[in-house]
Amino acid sequence: MDTYSKLKLDSFAETNKVLTENLVCYESNLTTKAQVDLFSSSTIELTNLKEKIDQPTAWLTEEKEQVKIEVCDKIYFISNGLICYANSISDNNLLAQVNESKSNLIRFSEVNLIAYCDLNIEQAKAHIADLGPFGITEPVIDDVETILGKFKQNRSDRIKLRDDIKEANVSFKKLKKKTNSLLNGKLDHSIQNLSVSYPEFVNYYFAARQKSKGVQHHLDVLGYIKDKSTGEPIALGTVKVEGQDLSTHITENGTFRFKHFPEGEYRLVIENINYKTLYVSVRRYASERSKLYLTMEALPLEIQAPVL
């Protein structure tokens, strides 16, 4: 899950905590209570969807690579036996079907490797009576079918996991939007109506909600960089945010962009090997996109970095 969605879910959880801890303030108001219950259940469902989205997948890929090597080793033994058999009886058609090097097998796509294995197993079974001298027996074929079955199952599991994660992502986005509408359109107003009776709770609630809105409004920063003397766009380089694990690249057209720049005051560090490093202060407290029009001063030619 992307960082923005994680932060948004954290803000929902914090708001839900405030509501849970202050149940006494609104439990007698059936409308507000119903809205809170719906928000709480949505937050729980979003958390469950996050767990599905973030479930580990690397182990399946690691297992695939291990099993693929084993499949290639075993099927190569059968294909080599079939090649020897085909040569012994001058069966050029069979030879053309099974003649592959081991190095090529490793580079096969999953679909092509499975198809090649199925073909070899089919041919081995069809000629089993004549393959004994070449080391191919029924137990050998059974062994290959077992490891190939494991490879196919791994592929099926990865496809299903990928589809489950994709479906969970779609459901998360839809429910997140619906939950935002519930908060902004109904629950905020219901809680505001309690400001006379429970001012501290209302302030506590909207403090948590403000964090939510702050997360929602992480802002774009778009920059345009030109040479101070020529006015030409400066291509390539990096833009970093001091004190943050946040950086981006300057494009060939002399632009850079941060899609989710945090609110607050920061300093950009803009670097290009042929220009003096530029430091630019940025303040972000509004929801509109920020556009920066910047110029950089070229280094003297004698100290410019060599172009490789």
Buried (B, 14 or more C-beta within 10 A) or exposed (E): BEEEBBBBBEBBBBBBEBBEEBEEBBEEBEEBBEBBEBBBEBBEBBBEBBEBBEEEEEEBEEBBEEBBEBBBBBBBBBBBBBBBBBEEEEBEEBBEBBBBEEEEBBEBEBEEBBEBBBBBBEBBEEBBEEBEEBEBBEEBBEBBBEBBEBBBEBBEBBEEBEEEBEEBBEBBEEBBEEBBEBBBEBBBEBBEEBBEEBEEBBEBBBEBBEBBBBBBBBBBBBBBBBBBEEEEBBBEBEBBBEEEEBEBEBBEEBBBBBEBBBBEEBEBBBBBEBBBEBEEEBEBEEEEEBEBEBBBEBBEEEEEEEEE
